[in-house]
């Protein structure tokens, strides 16, 4: 019997991460749900079980806790035959540019960049040994365009897009595909907290990110996509 492939999704308890985790489970991936809120993760795991009859593994951890993250991933690598997909999705948003609070700026860098980098350091060597895998770095349209009032957040996302591009050039020749997903306003709690000017049905839906991911994974091995920018019709400027 063929063993299901394994996918790690950070920020899997809600929003984009939840939609991607549920979608990957429907594709028969064993999903590893990473996040801080156990109740949210357990709710996603229950939905996956009801929809796909697949048990999910929960890793409750603050990904900025490097030691705890390393320990959890090391155990996962020991338990799994392979790590086939990594979705670097966890992130936080605070407003401001030079007026951003220093602790909030640091928190965005820690969560949106440094923690993702630490996870990549754990997973990339595994994929190199396998000679296969797909890494999706969920960045933002704010990682391509610096918007007024969000310079600190854009800094963290621009950095993630740059890291993604280097990995794209390093890993694709080794059989490991790497793509940054750069959506504009997505219909999530984070968008509401960030003050989106759009109605729910005017925004990108979390499921659109999974559909994009699914399309990318369906491409032939000869097709490499560095990044995908997804915009809302009323947010193009």
Buried (B, 14 or more C-beta within 10 A) or exposed (E): EEEBBBBBBBBBBBBBBBBBBBBBBBBEBBBBBBBBEEEBBBBBBEBBEEEBEBEBBBBBBBBBBBEBBBEBBEEBBEEBEBBBBBBBBBBBBBBBBEEBEEEBBBBBBBBBBBBBEBBBEBBBEBBBEBEBBBBBBBBBBBBBBBEEBBBBBBBBBBBBBBBBBEBBEEBBEBEBBBBBBBBBBBBBEBBEEBEBEBEEEBBBBBBBBBEBBBEBBEEEEEEBBBBBBBBBEEBEE
